[in-house]
């Protein structure tokens, strides 16, 4: 696998030459700091671009074009990475060695065509398409209210700090969606083209020089960006734990803990904290939370912890019967306290490390995951795979205990079953 970075002032091209895959993947990646006031417009815009365009006036036209490209697939991925929003327009297509001479050029030009030639008239996007996308986004937001896990985690983050970027939903709010118009969507399109940092990644067994030439001819990005992009969300520990409870009509009560990871070194954030989380509740059925809550006390079907490195948080979630909420909270507290007091052994480190190493190696089987690897090496302090594997193998019990001593509980949120209306006991 040969990686090369080609800097072009207004955007960068990253090539990854490999013969491991039959298909080729290109991602056009847009990055910027999250703006809660415009995040819904941004999400809506990329949905609009993938719905139709000037040269493909309806979704069917787009699908027919992709069929002509030997069933190529084009779609958008929108994600939050700490303080940044990262949006990728992806194109998966057949290796051109199996096709005619013009295929590589046509396949690479297609996603740029839909970016630079949107379905716009007089600086306004298509009204009917906008209605469809807004309905879809509103439905996604309303579906959260039917998903007890997502709802309880969202509410817990807002209880922690409603102003934190960590609790921003990429769909915005229903009020945000209502404010989207055909014209301010056009303004958002212009803003993103002129202000987002842009990277084009391409991976596969192709003539990369030809690919770069085709991309240069179609990638009409002209603005050089120099504003600072931030990854870290400064969620700070609190002196007093917030304990908040609401009620819902769900059949089980949801218990969420928000933990601050404290001030960690770079290596602690990348390695020891990840292993700490795997041992706590992020790994297999051998985690401490799983043993304490399910195996020993039969309180839940599952419990997990999620490490959000760039948010400096760990989120714990489980669902239990209402009568067991208090006991569950006590056991989670006890598990966190015991780890901070030294309840970590070598075999747990080895098991967690083995799981992480397996996941890293498996990521090499997916072109999208390989692109992610090189993207985060470029935009953050992620080490290359060889160094990561080496450093994970060096993590000791003492390293994990140092992290455990810095972890603190910020918020304990429960969404209890048995009621139709929420009430705050803050």
C-alpha positions in Angstrom: 0.0 0.0 0.0 1.6 3.3 -1.1 0.2 6.5 0.3 1.0 10.0 -1.2 -0.2 13.4 -0.4 -0.5 15.9 -3.2 -1.1 19.5 -1.9 -3.0 21.9 -4.2 -3.4 25.0 -2.2 -7.2 25.1 -2.1 -7.6 21.4 -1.6 -5.5 18.2 -1.2 -5.5 14.9 -3.1 -4.5 11.8 -1.2 -3.7 8.7 -3.2 -3.5 5.1 -1.8 -2.2 2.7 -4.3 -3.2 -1.0 -3.5 -4.2 -4.1 -5.4 -6.2 -5.5 -2.4 -9.6 -4.6 -3.8 -11.5 -5.1 -7.1 -13.3 -1.8 -6.7 -12.0 1.8 -6.4 -13.2 4.2 -3.8 -13.0 8.0 -3.9 -14.1 10.3 -1.0 -14.5 14.1 -1.3 -14.2 15.2 2.3 -15.5 18.5 3.6 -14.4 19.6 7.1 -15.2 22.6 9.3 -15.9 23.6 12.9 -19.5 22.8 14.0 -21.8 25.8 14.0 -25.0 24.8 15.8 -26.9 27.6 14.1 -26.3 26.2 10.6 -25.7 22.5 11.2 -29.2 21.6 10.0 -28.7 23.5 6.7 -25.4 21.8 6.1 -26.9 18.3 6.6 -29.9 19.2 4.4 -27.6 20.6 1.7 -25.6 17.3 1.2 -28.9 15.4 1.2 -30.1 17.7 -1.6 -26.9 17.2 -3.6 -27.3 13.5 -3.6 -31.0 13.6 -4.5 -30.8 15.4 -7.9 -28.7 18.0 -9.8 -28.8 20.2 -12.9 -27.7 17.4 -15.1 -29.6 14.7 -13.3 -33.0 16.4 -12.5 -34.4 13.5 -10.5 -33.1 10.6 -8.3 -33.9 8.1 -11.0 -31.6 9.9 -13.4 -28.8 9.6 -10.9 -29.4 5.9 -10.4 -29.5 5.3 -14.2 -26.2 7.1 -14.5 -24.7 5.0 -11.8 -26.0 1.8 -13.5 -24.2 3.0 -16.7 -21.0 3.2 -14.6 -21.3 -0.5 -14.0 -23.4 -0.1 -10.9 -21.3 2.5 -9.2 -22.6 3.8 -5.9 -22.6 7.4 -4.7 -23.7 8.6 -1.2 -22.8 11.0 1.6 -21.6 10.3 5.1 -22.0 13.0 7.7 -20.3 12.6 11.1 -19.3 14.7 14.1 -15.7 14.3 15.2 -15.2 16.3 18.4 -15.7 20.0 17.5 -15.7 19.3 13.7 -18.3 18.1 11.3 -16.8 15.9 8.6 -18.9 15.2 5.4 -17.8 12.7 2.8 -19.3 12.3 -0.7 -18.3 8.8 -1.5 -18.0 7.0 -4.9 -17.4 3.3 -5.2 -16.8 2.0 -8.7 -15.3 -0.9 -10.6 -11.6 -1.0 -11.3 -11.3 0.6 -14.8 -9.0 -2.3 -16.1 -12.2 -4.3 -16.5 -13.9 -1.6 -18.7 -13.3 0.8 -21.6 -10.8 3.7 -21.7 -13.2 6.5 -20.7 -14.6 4.8 -17.7 -12.1 6.1 -15.0 -12.7 9.7 -16.3 -16.5 9.4 -16.2 -16.6 7.7 -12.8 -14.3 10.4 -11.2 -16.2 13.3 -12.8 -19.6 12.2 -11.7 -19.4 13.2 -8.0 -17.8 16.6 -8.9 -20.6 17.2 -11.4 -23.3 16.9 -8.6 -21.3 19.1 -6.3 -20.7 21.9 -8.7 -23.9 21.7 -10.7 -26.7 21.5 -8.1 -30.4 21.7 -9.0 -30.5 25.5 -8.6 -32.4 28.3 -10.4 -31.9 32.0 -9.6 -29.9 31.1 -6.5 -32.6 28.8 -5.1 -32.6 25.1 -4.8 -35.6 23.1 -5.9 -38.6 23.6 -3.6 -40.1 20.1 -4.0 -36.8 18.4 -3.3 -36.3 20.5 -0.2 -39.8 19.5 1.1 -38.8 15.8 0.7 -35.5 16.2 2.5 -36.9 18.3 5.3 -39.6 15.7 5.9 -36.9 13.0 6.0 -34.8 15.0 8.5 -37.9 15.8 10.7 -38.7 12.1 10.7 -35.2 11.2 11.9 -35.5 13.6 14.8 -38.9 12.3 15.8 -37.6 8.7 15.7 -35.1 9.6 18.5 -38.1 9.9 20.8 -39.0 6.2 20.0 -35.4 5.0 20.6 -34.8 4.9 24.4 -31.1 4.5 24.1 -30.5 7.5 21.8 -33.0 9.6 23.6 -31.6 9.0 27.0 -28.0 9.6 25.9 -29.0 12.8 24.1 -30.8 14.0 27.2 -27.9 13.1 29.4 -25.4 15.1 27.3 -27.8 18.1 27.4 -28.1 17.7 31.2 -24.3 17.7 31.4 -24.1 21.0 29.4 -26.7 22.1 26.9 -24.2 24.5 25.4 -21.6 21.8 24.7 -20.8 20.9 21.1 -21.0 17.3 22.3 -24.8 17.4 22.5 -25.3 19.0 19.0 -27.4 16.8 16.7 -26.3 16.9 13.0 -30.0 17.2 12.0 -30.4 20.2 14.2 -33.8 20.7 15.8 -37.3 20.8 14.3 -37.1 24.6 14.6 -33.8 24.7 12.7 -35.2 22.6 9.9 -38.3 24.8 9.6 -36.0 27.8 9.0 -34.3 26.2 6.0 -35.3 27.8 2.7 -34.3 27.3 -0.9 -32.2 30.4 -0.8 -30.4 30.1 2.5 -29.5 26.5 1.3 -27.9 28.1 -1.7 -26.0 30.4 0.6 -24.8 27.4 2.6 -23.6 25.7 -0.6 -21.5 28.8 -1.5 -20.2 29.1 2.1 -19.1 25.4 2.2 -17.3 25.6 -1.2 -15.4 28.7 0.0 -14.8 27.9 3.7 -14.6 24.2 4.2 -11.2 22.4 4.2 -11.4 19.9 1.4 -9.5 16.6 0.9 -10.0 14.1 -1.9 -9.0 10.5 -1.2 -8.8 7.8 -3.8 -7.8 4.2 -3.1 -7.4 1.3 -5.5 -5.3 -0.3 -8.2 -5.4 2.4 -10.9 -3.2 4.9 -12.7 -3.0 7.5 -10.0 -1.4 10.1 -12.3 -4.4 9.9 -14.6 -6.8 10.1 -11.7 -5.1 13.2 -10.4 -5.3 14.9 -13.8 -9.1 14.1 -14.0 -9.7 15.4 -10.5 -7.8 18.6 -11.2 -9.9 19.2 -14.2 -13.2 18.9 -12.3 -12.4 20.0 -8.7 -13.1 23.7 -9.1 -12.2 24.6 -5.5 -10.4 27.9 -5.6 -10.3 29.4 -2.0 -7.3 28.8 0.2 -8.5 28.3 3.8 -6.4 29.3 6.8 -8.8 29.5 9.7 -8.2 27.2 12.6 -10.0 23.9 12.9 -10.4 22.5 16.4 -11.0 18.9 17.3 -11.1 19.0 21.1 -14.4 19.8 22.9 -13.4 21.3 26.3 -15.9 19.4 28.5 -14.8 20.0 32.0 -15.2 18.0 35.2 -17.7 19.3 37.8 -17.2 19.7 41.5 -20.6 18.2 42.2 -22.2 15.3 40.3 -25.4 16.2 38.5 -28.2 13.7 39.2 -31.2 14.1 37.0 -34.2 11.9 36.4 -37.1 12.1 33.9 -40.0 9.7 33.3 -41.1 8.1 30.0 -43.6 5.5 28.7 -40.8 3.1 27.8 -41.0 -0.4 29.2 -37.6 -0.2 30.8 -35.7 2.5 32.6 -32.6 3.9 30.9 -29.5 4.7 33.0 -26.8 6.9 31.6 -23.5 8.0 33.2 -21.4 10.8 31.6 -17.8 10.6 32.7 -15.0 13.2 32.2 -11.7 11.6 31.3 -9.8 14.4 32.9 -6.5 16.0 31.7 -4.7 13.2 29.9 -1.4 13.1 28.0 -1.5 12.5 24.2 -0.5 8.9 24.6 -3.0 8.3 27.5 -5.8 9.7 25.3 -4.9 7.5 22.4 -4.0 4.3 24.2 -4.4 3.8 27.9 -7.8 5.5 28.0 -9.1 3.3 25.1 -8.0 0.2 27.0 -9.5 1.5 30.2 -12.8 1.9 28.4 -12.6 -1.6 26.9 -12.1 -3.1 30.4 -14.9 -0.9 31.9 -17.6 -1.6 29.4 -16.5 -1.1 25.8 -15.3 -4.6 25.1 -16.7 -8.1 25.0 -18.8 -9.9 27.6 -15.8 -9.9 29.9 -16.1 -6.2 30.9 -16.4 -5.2 34.5 -19.8 -3.5 34.1 -21.2 -6.6 32.3 -19.9 -8.9 35.1 -21.2 -6.7 37.9 -24.6 -5.8 36.4 -25.5 -8.9 34.4 -23.5 -11.9 35.5 -23.6 -11.3 39.2 -26.9 -9.5 39.6 -29.0 -10.2 36.4 -30.0 -6.5 36.2 -29.8 -6.0 32.4 -29.4 -7.7 29.0 -26.5 -5.4 28.0 -24.4 -2.5 29.3 -21.7 -0.7 27.4 -19.4 2.3 27.6 -18.4 4.5 24.7 -15.1 6.4 24.7 -15.3 9.8 22.9 -11.7 10.8 22.7 -12.1 14.3 21.2 -15.0 15.1 23.5 -13.0 14.0 26.6 -15.9 11.9 27.7 -17.0 8.3 28.4 -20.7 7.5 28.2 -22.2 4.5 30.0 -25.6 3.2 29.1 -27.9 0.4 30.2 -31.6 -0.4 30.5 -33.1 -2.0 33.6 -36.4 -2.5 35.4 -37.6 0.5 37.3 -37.2 -1.2 40.6 -33.5 -1.8 39.9 -32.5 1.7 38.9 -31.0 2.6 42.3 -29.1 -0.6 42.6 -27.7 -0.2 39.1 -26.5 3.3 39.8 -24.7 2.1 42.9 -23.0 -0.8 41.1 -21.8 1.5 38.2 -20.4 3.9 40.8 -18.7 1.1 42.6 -17.2 -0.3 39.4 -15.7 3.1 38.5 -14.4 3.6 42.0 -12.8 0.1 42.2 -11.0 0.6 38.9 -9.6 3.9 40.3 -8.5 2.0 43.4 -6.5 -0.5 41.5 -8.9 -3.2 40.4 -7.2 -3.9 37.1 -5.1 -7.0 36.3 -2.7 -8.0 33.5 -5.1 -10.4 31.9 -7.7 -7.7 31.4 -5.1 -5.5 29.7 -4.2 -8.4 27.4 -7.8 -9.1 26.5 -8.6 -5.5 25.8 -5.4 -5.0 23.8 -6.1 -8.2 21.7 -9.7 -6.9 20.9 -8.3 -3.5 19.8 -5.5 -5.0 17.7 -8.0 -7.4 16.0 -10.3 -4.4 15.1 -7.3 -2.5 13.7 -6.2 -5.4 11.5 -9.8 -6.0 10.3 -10.0 -2.3 9.3 -7.4 -3.0 6.6 -10.0 -5.1 4.8 -12.3 -2.1 4.1 -11.3 0.8 1.7 -13.4 3.3 3.7 -11.6 2.4 7.0 -8.2 2.7 5.3 -9.2 6.2 4.1 -10.3 7.0 7.7 -6.9 5.9 9.0 -5.0 8.2 6.6 -7.5 11.1 7.1 -7.0 11.1 10.9 -3.3 10.7 10.6 -3.4 13.9 8.5 -5.9 16.0 10.6 -5.0 14.8 14.1 -2.2 13.1 16.1 -3.3 9.6 15.1 -0.2 7.4 14.8 0.3 5.0 11.8 -0.9 1.4 12.2 2.5 -0.1 13.0 3.2 2.5 15.8 -0.4 2.0 17.2 0.0 -1.7 17.4 3.4 -1.3 19.1 2.2 1.3 21.6 -1.0 -0.7 22.5 1.3 -3.6 23.3 3.3 -1.4 25.7 0.3 -0.3 27.8 0.6 -1.5 31.4 -1.6 -1.8 34.4 0.0 1.3 35.9 -0.9 3.3 32.7 -4.6 2.3 32.9 -4.7 3.0 36.6 -3.3 6.5 36.0 -6.2 7.1 33.6 -8.7 5.5 36.0 -7.7 8.0 38.8 -8.4 10.9 36.5 -11.8 9.8 35.4 -14.7 11.4 37.3 -18.5 11.3 37.1 -20.1 14.4 35.7 -23.8 13.4 35.2 -26.0 10.5 36.2 -29.2 10.6 34.1 -32.1 8.2 34.4 -35.1 8.0 32.1 -37.4 6.0 34.2 -40.3 3.9 32.9 -43.9 4.2 34.1 -45.0 7.7 33.0 -46.0 9.5 29.9 -44.6 12.9 30.8 -41.1 13.9 31.7 -40.3 15.6 35.0 -37.1 17.0 36.2 -35.9 16.2 39.7 -32.8 18.4 39.4 
